[in-house]
Amino acid sequence: MLKSKEIKKSNRKKIESKNIKKYIWLIIIILLAIIKLYLISVQPVNVLTESKYDDVLIIEQANSILNGKWLGEYNCLTLVKGVFAPLFLAFANILHIPFLLAQEIFYEISIIVLIIILRKIIKSKWKLLILYIILLFNPITYCSEIMRVYRDGLYTSLIIFLIAFTIGLFINRKEKIQKIIIYQIFLGFIISAIILCREETIWIIPYLMGTILVNTIYIKKEPEITKKIQKISSYIIPIIITLTSILIVMSINYKYYGVFELNQYWGKPFKEAYGALTRIVTSEEKERVPITREALKKAYEISPKFAELEEYLEGEEGKKWAECGNSKENEIQGGWIHWAIIRAAESKGYYANAQTANKYYEDVAEEINKACDEGKLESYPKRTSNRGRFKFDDIIKTISKTKDTIKYQKDFYLVIIRERMLPKIESMAEDIQNQETEEIENKFKKVTREEIISNDSYNNEDEKIKLKILEEIKNIYKTINPIIFIISIFATIIFIISRIISKKSKEKVWILLGLWGLYYSRIFIITYTYITMFQEAINISYLAPAYIIQLIVSVLSIIFLIDEIKEGIKWKKNLN
């Protein structure tokens, strides 16, 4: 009896000790998050009042949502970008949370979810803590480019959620169907958010397809047929949630603007018109110029509808668009030709409503395609796309260039930890522009609940200390990350070889291969954009997800190899 009481007492102490340790770890995680929030509070919102196609657009749309007007009065920019960022901003405003704080909390939640899921395959709390710290203090999350009121910081968090729930699905595939369905539901909402945040979802498709394939292969090895069918069929849940989310947004767009579309820029009418323009054969192909001046001139001659844009595209406005980027010979590069055509169509009144805009692009596409099909001008095969024509040579160039993109990323090149100065109006003759800038700034303050600081210097001693600490953290990452990157490649190779030779579970191998694939997919798509249309594509904003993915896969590969070596040493000791 006494012995039984002692055992119970001992077990109780063990449970209490275990609970205390849990609380200690929780406190450490919360304290680190608070420290991060305290340090980055020195970074004010980066206001780009001149960025009417990005930051200002998000602000305007969030303000319209708050006023119960969905995305606002219709114009040429209303349906060109995803709704996730303005919805998130509006939601943060309703909760009275400043945008940058809300963005950071969202990020911290995403890495905590990832750490919780990884506990199943990484038993050491210290290793998980290291991964948490590395992701938490990543300089990309508080550099000047991400301190904007835009979508790239949010997009990065969504990618972490995507990684977390796909890994969670894989390592919990043997669990009960109820648990798997929970992961499927979360995954469906995250995929929906990713699609509604940015338009270039294509780069995550190989990763998602690989996830489904590997999971299906492993599930098929399970003995019970009923459970196998249930688990495999559960993959329809994310598809249903994603399609439902898209249909809801399209329905709202139809209610307000009369078009059942998610995005006009990616919609069929615009893509048909753009695809028709890229069919036209010219005497010379120019780098990053999918539609040359020569092609535009031929289009004016065969399409009366498109000819209406000649005055705009060939006039002063067209010259301004040609000055964007590293322009040559008065050509409008791929990163800007879409906007030039859209603005030109607006100048002719075709954006009075969404139906009129779509009808205009349909007419342009019909006139150009008909002329091409009838042989009135030399042309390529018919296509529907808002990208330039595919050329195999571009793929070769992209593959060759990716090493430079990787170097740019892993070296944390041009990462700036300070706010950008607001544009100043020098001339008293520009009173109207000055007034517009002031109105936009006031709207920024109102919608984001952020204070706007136009001074690029820090006079407060406390702010200087914070900034210095952030700069030192950035320098640590710049110094160590290139080394970690190289080590992680070798760690991955050695770990895979070890698993193949030992014939152990390949679970961790698939996780690493999936993450490396996702990382390179992002690198590739950004590099391809740089090669084909937009010379400024290799930048911190576009590469933001790549920084996070690289850090995750680098740390995981090193942790997996260390655990593998420890297991090997332990196994040898047991043999002896």
C-alpha positions as CSV (number, residue, x, y, z in Angstrom):
1,M,0.0,0.0,0.0
2,L,2.8,2.4,1.0
3,K,4.7,1.4,-2.1
4,S,1.6,2.2,-4.3
5,K,1.3,5.7,-2.7
6,E,5.0,6.3,-3.3
7,I,4.6,5.3,-7.0
8,K,1.6,7.6,-7.4
9,K,3.5,10.5,-5.7
10,S,6.5,9.9,-7.9
11,N,4.3,9.9,-11.1
12,R,2.6,13.1,-9.9
13,K,5.9,14.8,-9.5
14,K,7.0,13.7,-13.0
15,I,3.8,15.1,-14.5
16,E,4.2,18.3,-12.6
17,S,7.8,18.6,-13.6
18,K,6.8,17.9,-17.2
19,N,4.1,20.6,-17.1
20,I,6.5,23.1,-15.5
21,K,8.9,22.5,-18.4
22,K,6.1,23.1,-20.9
23,Y,5.3,26.4,-19.3
24,I,9.0,27.4,-19.3
25,W,9.3,26.7,-23.0
26,L,6.1,28.6,-23.7
27,I,7.4,31.5,-21.7
28,I,10.6,31.5,-23.6
29,I,8.8,31.5,-27.0
30,I,6.5,34.4,-25.9
31,L,9.4,36.4,-24.5
32,L,11.4,36.0,-27.7
33,A,8.3,37.1,-29.7
34,I,8.0,40.2,-27.4
35,I,11.6,41.0,-27.9
36,K,11.2,40.8,-31.6
37,L,8.2,43.1,-31.5
38,Y,10.0,45.6,-29.3
39,L,13.0,45.7,-31.6
40,I,11.1,46.1,-34.8
41,S,8.9,48.8,-33.3
42,V,11.7,51.2,-34.5
43,Q,10.7,50.5,-38.1
44,P,7.9,52.8,-39.1
45,V,5.5,52.0,-42.0
46,N,7.3,52.5,-45.3
47,V,4.9,54.8,-47.1
48,L,5.2,54.8,-50.9
49,T,2.6,57.5,-52.0
50,E,3.9,57.2,-55.6
51,S,3.1,53.5,-55.8
52,K,-0.4,53.7,-57.2
53,Y,-0.4,50.2,-58.6
54,D,0.7,48.6,-55.3
55,D,0.7,50.2,-51.9
56,V,-1.8,52.9,-52.6
57,L,-4.1,50.4,-54.4
58,I,-4.1,48.2,-51.3
59,I,-4.9,51.2,-49.0
60,E,-7.7,52.4,-51.3
61,Q,-9.3,49.0,-51.5
62,A,-9.0,48.3,-47.8
63,N,-10.6,51.7,-47.1
64,S,-13.5,50.8,-49.5
65,I,-14.0,47.5,-47.7
66,L,-14.2,49.3,-44.4
67,N,-16.8,51.6,-45.9
68,G,-18.9,48.6,-47.1
69,K,-18.2,49.3,-50.7
70,W,-16.1,46.1,-51.5
71,L,-13.2,47.2,-53.7
72,G,-14.5,50.7,-54.4
73,E,-15.8,52.4,-57.5
74,Y,-14.7,50.6,-60.6
75,N,-11.7,51.7,-62.6
76,C,-8.8,50.0,-64.5
77,L,-7.1,48.9,-61.3
78,T,-10.1,47.5,-59.4
79,L,-9.8,43.9,-60.5
80,V,-6.1,43.5,-61.2
81,K,-4.8,42.2,-57.9
82,G,-5.8,39.7,-55.2
83,V,-8.1,40.7,-52.4
84,F,-6.3,39.0,-49.5
85,A,-4.1,42.0,-48.6
86,P,-6.9,44.6,-48.5
87,L,-9.1,42.2,-46.6
88,F,-6.3,41.5,-44.0
89,L,-5.6,45.2,-43.7
90,A,-9.3,46.0,-43.2
91,F,-9.6,43.2,-40.6
92,A,-6.6,44.5,-38.7
93,N,-8.1,48.0,-38.7
94,I,-11.4,46.7,-37.3
95,L,-9.4,45.0,-34.5
96,H,-7.6,48.3,-33.9
97,I,-4.3,46.6,-34.6
98,P,-1.6,48.6,-36.6
99,F,-0.9,46.9,-39.9
100,L,2.8,46.2,-39.2
101,L,2.0,44.7,-35.8
102,A,-0.8,42.5,-37.3
103,Q,1.6,41.4,-40.1
104,E,4.2,40.4,-37.5
105,I,1.8,38.6,-35.3
106,F,0.5,36.7,-38.4
107,Y,4.1,35.8,-39.2
108,E,4.9,34.7,-35.6
109,I,1.8,32.5,-35.5
110,S,2.9,30.8,-38.8
111,I,6.3,29.8,-37.4
112,I,4.8,28.7,-34.1
113,V,2.4,26.4,-36.0
114,L,5.3,25.0,-38.0
115,I,7.3,24.3,-34.9
116,I,4.4,22.6,-33.2
117,I,3.9,20.3,-36.2
118,L,7.6,19.5,-36.5
119,R,7.6,18.3,-32.9
120,K,6.6,14.9,-34.2
121,I,9.8,14.3,-36.1
122,I,12.2,16.6,-34.1
123,K,12.1,15.5,-30.5
124,S,14.7,17.9,-29.2
125,K,13.1,21.1,-27.9
126,W,16.5,22.9,-28.1
127,K,16.7,22.2,-31.9
128,L,13.1,23.4,-32.4
129,L,14.0,26.5,-30.4
130,I,17.0,27.2,-32.6
131,L,14.8,26.9,-35.7
132,Y,12.2,29.2,-34.1
133,I,14.8,31.8,-33.3
134,I,16.4,31.7,-36.8
135,L,13.0,32.2,-38.4
136,L,11.8,34.7,-35.9
137,F,14.7,37.2,-36.3
138,N,15.1,36.7,-40.0
139,P,16.0,40.3,-41.3
140,I,13.7,39.9,-44.3
141,T,10.7,40.2,-42.0
142,Y,11.6,43.7,-40.9
143,C,13.6,45.1,-43.8
144,S,12.5,48.3,-45.5
145,E,10.9,46.4,-48.4
146,I,8.6,44.4,-46.2
147,M,7.7,47.4,-44.0
148,R,5.4,48.6,-46.8
149,V,1.6,48.4,-46.7
150,Y,1.6,45.6,-49.3
151,R,1.2,41.9,-49.7
152,D,4.7,40.4,-49.7
153,G,5.1,40.1,-45.9
154,L,1.7,38.4,-45.7
155,Y,2.5,36.1,-48.6
156,T,5.6,34.9,-46.8
157,S,3.6,33.9,-43.7
158,L,1.1,32.1,-46.0
159,I,3.9,30.0,-47.5
160,I,5.1,29.0,-44.0
161,F,1.5,27.9,-43.2
162,L,1.5,25.9,-46.5
163,I,4.8,24.2,-45.5
164,A,3.5,23.5,-42.0
165,F,0.2,21.9,-43.1
166,T,1.7,19.9,-46.0
167,I,4.3,18.4,-43.7
168,G,1.7,17.9,-41.0
169,L,-0.4,15.9,-43.5
170,F,2.5,13.8,-44.5
171,I,3.9,12.9,-41.0
172,N,0.3,12.3,-39.7
173,R,-0.9,10.2,-42.6
174,K,-1.2,7.1,-40.4
175,E,-3.4,9.0,-37.9
176,K,-7.2,8.7,-37.8
177,I,-9.1,10.2,-40.7
178,Q,-10.6,12.9,-38.4
179,K,-7.1,14.4,-37.7
180,I,-6.2,14.2,-41.4
181,I,-9.3,16.1,-42.4
182,I,-8.4,18.9,-39.9
183,Y,-5.1,19.4,-41.7
184,Q,-6.9,19.2,-45.1
185,I,-9.3,21.9,-44.0
186,F,-6.5,24.3,-42.9
187,L,-4.6,23.5,-46.1
188,G,-7.6,24.4,-48.2
189,F,-8.0,27.8,-46.5
190,I,-4.2,28.5,-46.9
191,I,-4.2,27.6,-50.6
192,S,-7.2,29.8,-51.1
193,A,-5.4,32.7,-49.3
194,I,-2.3,32.2,-51.4
195,I,-4.3,32.4,-54.6
196,L,-6.2,35.5,-53.4
197,C,-2.9,37.1,-52.3
198,R,-0.7,37.0,-55.4
199,E,-1.4,35.9,-58.9
200,E,1.7,33.7,-59.6
201,T,0.5,30.6,-57.9
202,I,2.1,28.4,-60.6
203,W,5.3,28.0,-58.6
204,I,3.7,26.1,-55.7
205,I,1.8,23.6,-58.0
206,P,4.8,21.2,-58.4
207,Y,5.2,21.1,-54.6
208,L,1.5,20.5,-54.0
209,M,1.3,17.8,-56.7
210,G,4.4,16.1,-55.2
211,T,2.8,16.2,-51.7
212,I,-0.3,14.5,-53.0
213,L,1.7,11.9,-54.9
214,V,4.0,11.0,-52.0
215,N,1.2,10.8,-49.6
216,T,-0.9,8.6,-51.9
217,I,2.0,6.2,-52.4
218,Y,2.5,5.9,-48.6
219,I,-1.2,5.6,-47.9
220,K,-1.6,2.8,-50.5
221,K,0.9,0.7,-48.5
222,E,-1.5,0.7,-45.5
223,P,-3.4,-2.6,-45.0
224,E,-7.0,-1.5,-44.6
225,I,-8.7,-0.7,-47.9
226,T,-11.5,1.4,-46.3
227,K,-9.0,3.7,-44.5
228,K,-6.9,4.0,-47.7
229,I,-9.9,5.2,-49.7
230,Q,-11.0,7.6,-47.0
231,K,-7.6,9.2,-46.6
232,I,-6.9,9.5,-50.4
233,S,-10.4,10.9,-51.1
234,S,-9.9,13.4,-48.3
235,Y,-7.6,15.3,-50.7
236,I,-10.8,16.7,-52.4
237,I,-11.4,18.8,-49.3
238,P,-8.7,21.4,-50.0
239,I,-9.9,21.5,-53.6
240,I,-13.5,22.1,-52.5
241,I,-12.5,24.8,-50.0
242,T,-10.3,26.6,-52.6
243,L,-12.9,26.5,-55.3
244,T,-15.6,27.7,-52.9
245,S,-13.4,30.6,-51.8
246,I,-12.7,31.6,-55.4
247,L,-16.4,31.3,-56.3
248,I,-17.4,33.5,-53.4
249,V,-15.0,36.3,-54.4
250,M,-16.1,36.0,-58.1
251,S,-19.7,36.2,-57.0
252,I,-19.0,39.4,-55.0
253,N,-17.2,40.8,-58.0
254,Y,-20.2,40.0,-60.1
255,K,-22.5,41.7,-57.7
256,Y,-20.5,44.9,-57.6
257,Y,-19.0,45.0,-61.1
258,G,-21.1,42.7,-63.3
259,V,-18.3,40.3,-64.2
260,F,-17.9,36.8,-62.8
261,E,-14.1,37.0,-62.5
262,L,-11.5,36.7,-59.9
263,N,-9.0,39.0,-61.6
264,Q,-9.4,40.9,-64.9
265,Y,-5.7,41.0,-65.6
266,W,-5.7,37.2,-65.5
267,G,-9.2,37.0,-67.1
268,K,-9.8,35.5,-70.5
269,P,-10.6,38.7,-72.4
270,F,-7.4,40.5,-71.5
271,K,-5.3,37.4,-72.0
272,E,-6.8,36.8,-75.4
273,A,-6.0,40.4,-76.5
274,Y,-2.5,40.2,-75.1
275,G,-1.9,36.7,-76.6
276,A,-3.1,38.1,-80.0
277,L,-0.6,40.9,-79.8
278,T,2.3,38.5,-79.1
279,R,1.3,36.5,-82.2
280,I,2.6,39.2,-84.5
281,V,6.0,38.3,-86.1
282,T,8.5,41.2,-86.3
283,S,11.8,41.7,-88.0
284,E,13.6,41.7,-84.7
285,E,13.0,40.2,-81.2
286,K,14.2,42.3,-78.3
287,E,15.1,41.2,-74.8
288,R,12.3,41.6,-72.3
289,V,10.1,43.2,-74.9
290,P,7.2,40.8,-75.7
291,I,5.4,43.4,-77.8
292,T,7.8,45.7,-79.7
293,R,6.9,49.0,-81.3
294,E,7.0,47.3,-84.7
295,A,4.3,44.8,-83.4
296,L,2.2,47.6,-82.0
297,K,2.4,49.5,-85.4
298,K,1.2,46.4,-87.3
299,A,-1.6,45.9,-84.7
300,Y,-2.8,49.5,-85.3
301,E,-3.0,48.8,-89.0
302,I,-5.1,45.6,-88.8
303,S,-7.2,46.3,-85.7
304,P,-9.4,49.5,-85.7
305,K,-10.2,48.9,-82.1
306,F,-6.5,48.7,-81.0
307,A,-5.6,51.6,-83.3
308,E,-7.6,53.8,-80.8
309,L,-4.8,53.4,-78.4
310,E,-2.1,54.6,-80.8
311,E,-2.3,58.2,-79.6
312,Y,-1.6,57.2,-76.0
313,L,1.0,54.4,-76.6
314,E,3.0,56.5,-79.1
315,G,2.6,59.8,-77.4
316,E,4.0,61.3,-74.2
317,E,2.4,58.7,-71.9
318,G,3.8,55.9,-74.0
319,K,7.3,57.4,-73.8
320,K,6.9,57.6,-70.0
321,W,6.1,53.9,-69.9
322,A,9.2,53.2,-72.1
323,E,11.4,55.0,-69.6
324,C,10.5,52.4,-66.9
325,G,13.2,49.8,-66.2
326,N,16.3,49.5,-68.3
327,S,14.5,50.6,-71.4
328,K,16.2,50.8,-74.8
329,E,15.1,52.2,-78.2
330,N,11.8,53.6,-76.7
331,E,10.4,50.1,-76.2
332,I,8.0,49.3,-73.4
333,Q,9.3,46.3,-71.4
334,G,7.3,43.3,-70.4
335,G,6.9,44.4,-66.8
336,W,5.1,47.6,-67.9
337,I,3.4,46.9,-71.3
338,H,0.3,45.4,-69.5
339,W,-0.2,48.6,-67.5
340,A,0.4,50.8,-70.5
341,I,-2.3,49.0,-72.5
342,I,-4.7,49.1,-69.6
343,R,-4.1,52.8,-69.0
344,A,-4.5,53.4,-72.7
345,A,-7.8,51.6,-72.8
346,E,-8.9,53.6,-69.8
347,S,-8.0,56.9,-71.5
348,K,-10.5,56.0,-74.3
349,G,-13.3,55.3,-71.8
350,Y,-13.3,51.5,-72.0
351,Y,-13.1,51.2,-68.2
352,A,-16.4,52.9,-67.6
353,N,-17.4,49.4,-66.3
354,A,-16.0,45.9,-66.2
355,Q,-18.2,44.6,-69.1
356,T,-17.1,47.4,-71.4
357,A,-13.4,46.7,-70.7
358,N,-13.8,43.0,-71.3
359,K,-15.8,43.6,-74.5
360,Y,-13.1,45.9,-75.8
361,Y,-10.3,43.3,-75.2
362,E,-12.5,40.6,-76.9
363,D,-12.9,42.9,-79.9
364,V,-9.2,43.6,-80.1
365,A,-8.4,39.8,-79.9
366,E,-10.9,39.0,-82.6
367,E,-9.6,41.6,-85.0
368,I,-6.0,40.7,-84.6
369,N,-6.5,36.9,-84.6
370,K,-8.7,37.2,-87.7
371,A,-6.1,39.1,-89.5
372,C,-3.4,36.6,-88.5
373,D,-5.5,33.6,-89.5
374,E,-6.3,35.1,-92.9
375,G,-2.6,35.7,-93.5
376,K,-2.7,39.5,-93.6
377,L,0.4,39.5,-91.6
378,E,3.0,36.9,-90.6
379,S,2.1,35.4,-87.2
380,Y,2.8,32.7,-84.6
381,P,0.1,30.2,-83.6
382,K,-3.0,31.5,-81.7
383,R,-2.5,31.8,-77.9
384,T,-4.3,33.1,-74.8
385,S,-1.8,34.4,-72.3
386,N,-0.7,37.5,-70.5
387,R,2.9,36.5,-70.8
388,G,5.3,36.7,-73.7
389,R,5.7,33.8,-76.1
390,F,7.5,30.7,-74.7
391,K,11.0,30.3,-76.0
392,F,13.1,27.3,-75.0
393,D,16.2,29.6,-75.1
394,D,14.7,31.5,-72.2
395,I,14.6,28.4,-70.1
396,I,18.3,27.8,-70.7
397,K,19.1,31.4,-69.8
398,T,16.9,31.1,-66.7
399,I,18.6,27.9,-65.5
400,S,22.0,29.6,-66.0
401,K,21.0,32.8,-64.2
402,T,19.5,31.0,-61.1
403,K,22.9,30.8,-59.5
404,D,23.1,34.6,-59.4
405,T,19.6,34.8,-57.9
406,I,20.5,32.2,-55.3
407,K,23.6,34.2,-54.4
408,Y,21.5,37.4,-54.2
409,Q,19.2,35.6,-51.8
410,K,21.6,33.6,-49.6
411,D,23.9,36.5,-49.1
412,F,21.0,38.8,-48.0
413,Y,22.2,41.3,-50.6
414,L,20.8,44.8,-50.4
415,V,18.7,44.1,-47.3
416,I,18.1,47.6,-45.7
417,I,17.0,47.9,-42.1
418,R,15.6,51.4,-42.1
419,E,12.6,53.3,-43.4
420,R,12.5,55.0,-46.7
421,M,12.0,58.8,-46.8
422,L,8.8,60.1,-48.2
423,P,9.0,61.8,-51.5
424,K,9.4,65.6,-51.0
425,I,7.8,68.2,-53.3
426,E,10.5,70.7,-54.2
427,S,8.5,73.0,-56.5
428,M,5.8,75.4,-55.3
429,A,4.2,75.0,-58.7
430,E,3.2,71.4,-57.7
431,D,0.6,72.3,-55.1
432,I,-1.9,69.8,-56.5
433,Q,0.6,66.9,-56.3
434,N,1.5,68.0,-52.8
435,Q,-2.2,68.0,-51.8
436,E,-2.7,64.5,-53.3
437,T,0.3,63.2,-51.4
438,E,-1.0,64.6,-48.2
439,E,-4.5,63.0,-48.8
440,I,-2.9,59.6,-49.5
441,E,-0.7,59.9,-46.3
442,N,-3.8,60.7,-44.2
443,K,-5.6,57.7,-45.7
444,F,-2.5,55.6,-44.9
445,K,-2.6,56.7,-41.3
446,K,-6.4,56.1,-41.0
447,V,-6.5,52.7,-42.6
448,T,-3.2,51.2,-41.2
449,R,-3.4,52.9,-37.8
450,E,0.3,53.5,-38.2
451,E,2.2,56.8,-37.5
452,I,4.0,58.1,-40.6
453,I,7.5,59.3,-40.1
454,S,9.1,61.2,-43.0
455,N,12.5,61.7,-41.3
456,D,15.2,59.2,-42.3
457,S,17.2,59.7,-39.1
458,Y,16.7,58.5,-35.6
459,N,17.2,61.2,-32.9
460,N,15.8,59.1,-30.0
461,E,18.6,57.2,-28.2
462,D,16.3,54.2,-27.6
463,E,15.5,54.1,-31.3
464,K,19.2,54.2,-32.2
465,I,19.9,51.2,-29.9
466,K,17.1,49.2,-31.5
467,L,18.3,50.0,-35.0
468,K,21.9,49.1,-34.1
469,I,20.7,45.7,-32.7
470,L,18.7,45.0,-35.8
471,E,21.6,46.0,-38.0
472,E,23.9,43.6,-36.1
473,I,21.4,40.8,-36.4
474,K,21.2,41.4,-40.1
475,N,25.0,41.3,-40.3
476,I,25.1,38.0,-38.5
477,Y,22.6,36.5,-41.0
478,K,24.7,37.9,-43.9
479,T,27.8,36.3,-42.5
480,I,26.5,33.0,-41.4
481,N,23.7,32.2,-43.9
482,P,26.0,31.6,-46.9
483,I,27.9,29.1,-44.9
484,I,24.8,27.4,-43.5
485,F,23.4,27.2,-47.1
486,I,26.5,25.3,-48.4
487,I,26.6,23.0,-45.3
488,S,22.9,22.3,-45.7
489,I,23.4,21.1,-49.3
490,F,26.0,18.6,-48.3
491,A,24.0,17.7,-45.2
492,T,21.0,16.9,-47.5
493,I,23.1,14.8,-49.8
494,I,24.8,12.9,-47.0
495,F,21.5,12.3,-45.2
496,I,19.8,11.0,-48.4
497,I,22.7,8.6,-49.1
498,S,22.7,7.4,-45.5
499,R,18.9,6.7,-45.6
500,I,19.3,4.8,-48.9
501,I,22.2,2.7,-47.7
502,S,20.6,2.0,-44.3
503,K,17.1,1.4,-45.9
504,K,15.5,3.4,-43.1
505,S,12.3,5.4,-43.4
506,K,12.5,8.0,-46.3
507,E,10.0,10.3,-44.6
508,K,12.5,13.0,-43.8
509,V,14.1,12.6,-47.2
510,W,10.8,13.5,-48.9
511,I,10.4,16.5,-46.7
512,L,13.8,17.8,-47.6
513,L,13.4,17.1,-51.3
514,G,10.0,18.8,-51.3
515,L,11.3,21.9,-49.6
516,W,14.4,22.2,-51.8
517,G,12.1,21.8,-54.8
518,L,9.8,24.6,-53.5
519,Y,12.8,26.8,-52.9
520,Y,14.2,26.3,-56.4
521,S,10.7,26.7,-57.9
522,R,10.5,30.2,-56.4
523,I,14.0,31.1,-57.5
524,F,13.3,29.8,-61.0
525,I,10.0,31.7,-61.5
526,I,11.6,35.0,-60.3
527,T,14.6,34.4,-62.5
528,Y,12.4,33.6,-65.5
529,T,10.4,36.8,-65.0
530,Y,13.8,38.7,-64.9
531,I,14.9,37.0,-68.1
532,T,11.7,37.4,-70.1
533,M,10.0,40.6,-69.0
534,F,11.0,42.5,-65.8
535,Q,14.7,43.4,-65.1
536,E,13.8,44.4,-61.5
537,A,12.2,41.1,-60.7
538,I,15.2,39.9,-58.6
539,N,14.4,41.9,-55.5
540,I,13.8,41.3,-51.8
541,S,10.0,41.6,-52.1
542,Y,9.6,39.0,-54.8
543,L,12.1,36.7,-53.2
544,A,10.8,37.1,-49.6
545,P,9.3,33.5,-49.5
546,A,12.6,32.1,-50.8
547,Y,14.5,33.5,-47.8
548,I,12.1,31.7,-45.4
549,I,12.0,28.4,-47.3
550,Q,15.8,28.3,-47.6
551,L,16.2,28.9,-43.8
552,I,13.7,26.2,-43.0
553,V,15.2,23.5,-45.3
554,S,18.8,24.5,-44.3
555,V,18.2,24.1,-40.6
556,L,16.1,21.0,-41.0
557,S,18.7,19.2,-43.2
558,I,21.4,19.9,-40.6
559,I,19.2,18.8,-37.7
560,F,18.2,15.6,-39.6
561,L,21.9,14.8,-40.3
562,I,22.9,15.4,-36.7
563,D,20.1,13.1,-35.5
564,E,21.2,10.5,-38.1
565,I,24.8,10.6,-36.9
566,K,23.7,10.3,-33.2
567,E,21.5,7.3,-34.1
568,G,24.4,5.7,-35.9
569,I,26.8,6.2,-32.9
570,K,24.1,4.8,-30.5
571,W,23.5,1.8,-32.8
572,K,27.3,1.0,-32.8
573,K,27.5,1.3,-29.0
574,N,24.6,-1.1,-28.6
575,L,26.3,-3.6,-31.0
576,N,29.5,-3.4,-28.8
